[in-house]
Amino acid sequence: MAANDLTSSDFTAGEKARIGLLVARMAKRGMAGPTVDISDLKRRVERIEDGARRRKQGQ
């Protein structure tokens, strides 16, 4: 396993909840059709993942 790999234990409870809500919003937008943009929600999830990755690396 590489240092950049994240597992569920690398996230705080709040981060898990926020990711869950963002994924639900992505699914809701996805139901509206394939042309609906969800890139803003993906970026928000990536920022949460980046924070967990920094914390895991001790920075």
N, C-alpha and C positions, 0 to 999 in steps of 0.2 A: 504494500500500500504506500503510495507516495505521500509526501507531506502536504500536498494540496488537496488530497482527498478528504472530504468531509463526511462524517457520519451524523446520525441524529443526536448523538451525545455531545457533539461539538456545538450545538445550538442551545441557547437558553430557552426557557419555557415561553417567554415573551416573543422571542424570534420565531419559534415554531408556530405560535398562534398567528403572528403577522404573516408568515409565509402561507399558512393555511387559508387565511382570509384573501390574500392576493391570488392564490390559485383558484379559489372559488370565484373571484371577480373575473379572472381570465376565462374560466369555464362559462360564466354567464355571458361574457362578450362573445365567446366563441359560438354560442348558440344563436347569436344574431346573424352570423354568416361568416364565410371565409374571408371577406374583404375588410372586416373590422380589425383595426390596429390594436395589438396588445403589447407593443414594444415598451410602452411606459411602465407597465406592470412588471414585465420581465426585468427591466433595469432596476426596479425597486427590490426585487428578489435577489438580483445579483449583488446589490449593495449590502444587503443583509448577509449574504454568503461571504462577501469580502471581509466584513467585520468579524465574522466567526473565524475565518481563515487567519486574519491578523492576530486574533486572540489566541488561536491554537498555536501559532508560531511564536508567541510570547512577545509581540511587538506592541 
